Amino acid sequence: MDQVLDAFATLPPYPDVKPSLERLLARGIRLASLGNGSKQVADKLFENAGLSSLVELRLSIDDVKHWKPPPSWSRSCNVSAAPMSVEQRRAAAAEREMK
């Protein structure tokens, strides 16, 4: 089973994913991901795909203890603030990269 889960972390994203996320960020849209996998697998997946700095929040079943898509997933994001500017997003991404 570990072998299968490890293989998920090496899957490449579709070619349009990174440019699409970058366009959304350029418009000040905050990005979050919701996944049924573990946080460790999701973190590896985003890191290996070069997408870690583009997604502000990554939630997994580890966080909400429920398979998606119940409404609690959306509420757990608690993202009701105004969109971040591109400069704020870059600063937040740089800060995450340093951790």
N, C-alpha and C positions, 0 to 999 in steps of 0.2 A: 504494500500500500504506500509506503514512504516513497518508493521509486516513482509511482504514478503521480503523487503530489509534487515531488521534486521536478518532474517533467513539466507540470503546469507553469512553474516559475520561469521556464526557458522559452515558453511560447512567444513568438514575436507578435507585435501588434499589427493590425492591418496598416498598410502604407499611409492611409489618410488620417490615422488617429492623431499623430503628433501635430501635423499642420492644423488640423481642426481644433485641437485643444489650444494651440497657440493663438488662433484667430479669436476664440472665445475669450481668452485671457486679455488679449489686446483690446477687447471691448469692455473690460472691467468685470467680466462675469466670473464669479467664484466657482471653483470646481470641487466636487466631492465624488467619491466612488463608493458604491455599495456592493459588497460581495458575499457570497455564501461560503467562501473559503476562509482559512485562518488568516489572521493578521500577518503572520510570518510569510505565508505564501504570497499574499497580496503585496507586501513590501518588496519581496524579491522580484515579483513580476514587474512592478513599476520600475524598480531600480534597473533590472536587466534590459528593460525596454527604453530606458532613458527618459522616463516620464515622471519620475518622483517629484521633481521641482515644479511640475505643472498642476498637480492636484493638491489642493490645500488640505483636504480631509479624506482619509480612507477609513471607512467603517467595515467591519466584518461581523460574522455571526458571533465572534468572540466578544464584541462590544455590546450587542443588543440581545444576545442569547435567544435569537429567533431567526428562522429562515425567512428570507425576503419573499415577497414584498409586503409585509404588514405595514399599516400606517405609522407605526412607532419608528420605523426606519427614518422616514422623512422628519418626524418630530425630533428624533435624537440628534439630527444635524444641528438644530437650533441656529440656522443660518437665516436670520431675518434682518441683519444689518445691511446697510447700503453696500453696494459693490466696492471692492478695493480698487484703487488706481493701479495702473501697470507698475508704477514705481513701488507701491506698497506690496504688490504681489512679488516683485523681484526681491525685495528686501526680506519678505517672509520666506521665500524659497531659499535664499542664501542662508538665512538663519537655520532652516531645517537641514540644509546640507552640512552645516557645521556640527550638528548634533551627532 
